[in-house]
Amino acid sequence: MGTYTRLGSYLLASELASDPLGSIHRAVVIAGNGFDRHVLVRTFSEELFQAGMNTRLAEAGRVVPLLGGARIFGLGYRIESGKTPHVAWDYVPGRSLAQLIDKARQEQIPFGVDHALTVIQGVAQGIVQMQAKGVSHGVLSPHSVWVSFEGATQLVDAPYAALTRSLLAKAPAAKHKLGTYLQGPENDVLQQDLFALGAVLYELLTFERLPVGGDLQSVLDQATLKAAQEDAPLPAEIRAFLGRLLLGRQPFATVEAFSVELERVLYDGEYSPTTFNMAFFMHTLFREENDRDATAMKVEKTDNYLAYTAAGETLRSGATRVEHIDGHDEAKVSQKNSTLLIGGGLAAVVILGLGYIFFGRPKVDPAMQKQLAELQLLKVQIEQQKSDLDAKAKAETDKTVQLQKQLTETKSVEDKARIQKQLEEAQERKLELERQQKAAEQRLAEQKQNELRLAEQKRASEAKPALPPPPAPEIPKPQPMQEAPKSSVPTPATAQAAPAAAPVNEPARVITQGPLVFPLRAVQMGKANEDRTVRLKVFVGEQGQPLKVSVVEGVAGAWGYDEAAIDAANKSTYSPATRDGKPVKGWTPEIAYKFQKRR
């Protein structure tokens, strides 16, 4: 049985994030003595508690209806004041944006402009909706943003954000930690939120926080794309956009003006912000955390929670932590004795089990196990993508049926023209979804075949423990289009003969290129009558897996060329970069994907 901490209506299971305001936990709601559902719970720091959060949190309840139940703010908000105030909302697997930035920086995994704009698009949507309702945020920061493992963003502190700002005068530690994002003009709530949004965007692009009270103009002039592991300056249109947000020059007079400019930056440039690419990045960055969460949640769904109910209070025994219920921390002597006996028995079992693990269990190649786990995770991602596409295709079909019905019933010429245009647009979307579905089915079939091959190889290695485990088989890929040049790695003898030789560094290389699918959208929109080229680079992990695709030179316009090249790059296989013959993370040289015109 797991161990939980009771907090009001919830049983806290695991702390997922810690920040200047407190912590975010995964928690369990029970029905009787069984599992009902998971939720996320925000608890507040002692400093905010002393500042008055315990007596004022109920004020946040008036903000929740104004948010209109929008997914961008989190769903199912519930506020519990009293002795230990806290807030709960529907569970979404993910981590805070602050955690994402910290881990990407530590792991040296590049976070490009596309990913930054994907996050900012979601955050800005929340700010715009709040301002439209006459509500300001006031303490926006990376701690405010929850990024799901599927790439979506939520502004999860919106209900109590304004209340938090009003308490910061009595919470100096929290105010100091959030100082970077609080530098907007005090007398303009819109500019406060837009400044904080600009500070978050700056941090996403540079992995550095804006200095407090510094010369922000010179900071912007000297900023480079360190988050993308590049020395290039910020793109001109991004720097100009940040200048309007951070410097107070040509500020956005209304939230509508800000929305128009944001849309222009997002879609008129060479960027392609998508939640799918963000989901791939999140699964790459938080693979272990995601697996650990999923395993723990399975256990929590099958747990018996009798000891955490009023009826089970007198039945608590054994290893259950009774101090987590209503503050009790006493245990009977008989319970302690039982615990010691049970613990001794468990220790014996553990010792025998370890003996079996180290001496009796067949050994399996760890690299093979890791590759199999990665294949299984990728298969789950593709299955989720296919499920989403199927749902979208069904919705599009239903909409088409409704439009066709309206077309037959209407008598107005103008209405018929309008409906006919909607039908044409729906047909275009349906064709695009069908193409994506076929591509997802193909990838899923490939992953299942690869997983089956590795599983068979793993069983073979387990059946022969006395022999060294065979190497993991190469995953079959499309016919090679670009051969990787053989890197020259010095032999041990050579290394000994020339110990002072300079380090031998080789970039990552393409082994086989994935299939390049001509974008259907370009054909449908009449944009396929010219040759097009997309140039990109791929950041490759030590195992040869693509971690990040950066478009160096794309095709302007939303015709699908960049997306098709990125998709082909993600389906390609690579040899990792090497340093002194050892595999390391690194970029490939520039790769060109050429689309020949369609007549």
Order of alpha helices (4+ residues) and beta strands (2+ residues): beta-beta-beta-beta-beta-beta-beta-alpha-alpha-beta-beta-alpha-alpha-alpha-alpha-alpha-alpha-alpha-alpha-alpha-alpha-alpha-alpha-beta-beta-alpha-beta-beta-alpha-beta-beta-beta-beta-beta
